[in-house]
């Protein structure tokens, strides 16, 4: 922290309140990361969950585990590519650019958004987060009805919603996920976000280390730490637990509707998405602030 003092002094010089606010947020994010890394005391539920996850991983033969990781890593990449080739994705990019142009008229491409003050980028991101939480809540409520189709489709649906939302938040902070480097970065952010707390900030550190080695406009940069699918095991276990609870509540009907199951499904998925997108938002905030402060050195 002290090593950045001189550059920080120049960064916040003058009466620019946006720069002062951004620097305060950068300090808060640094403190948050340090606390998360140093104080990883898990509650009883988290301890049971982690032990069960580790036991599940140990029971899977290494060959199957590797094949499983390769399958889901490939599936994530292809899903992301399909999302980006969709009409909706192109319309979303255009929509974000149009909203950004209201704030600053010379915004032409996604990377130009990084010229905006962070508070304005946060405003754009919060709009996407609010939409994603509503969609996730509704999708979880549908799964809570215990329909076989909804239950089988719950895990792919929640992962698709969150993958799409991570991409949109990256766009809001000026990082074009249609570029291969940023595509992989967004996947790794999602990977970190779905991991339990002890592992979340290991991924964070790996990503920030890789980012510091390359310029943001280096589209051919490669990541030294490959994307892996281990996080999917933890997500799978959580989702299986949720589906078990929903299934056990299917006969608790109120007016012919399994209201408890619907409530559990909607709140569970909303909480899952909220955690993923909060991590994503903090990551891109920290990334852009670190870059801005480094430029003043």
Buried (B, 14 or more C-beta within 10 A) or exposed (E): EEEBEEBBEEBBEEEEEEBBBBBEBBBEBBEEBEEBBEEBEBEEEBEEBBEEBEEBEEEEEEEEBEEBBEEBBEBBBEBBEEBBEEEEBEEBBEBBBEBBBEBEEEBEEBBBBBBBBBEBBBBBBBBBBEEBBEBBBBBBBBBBBBBEEBBEBBBEBBBBBBBBBBBBBBBBBBBBBBBEBBBBBBBBBBBBBBBBBEBBBEBBBBBBEBBEEBEBEEEEBEBEEEBBBBBBBBBBBBBEEBBEBBEEBBEEEEEEEBBBBBBBBBBBBBBBBBBBBEBBBBBBBBBBBBBBBEEBE
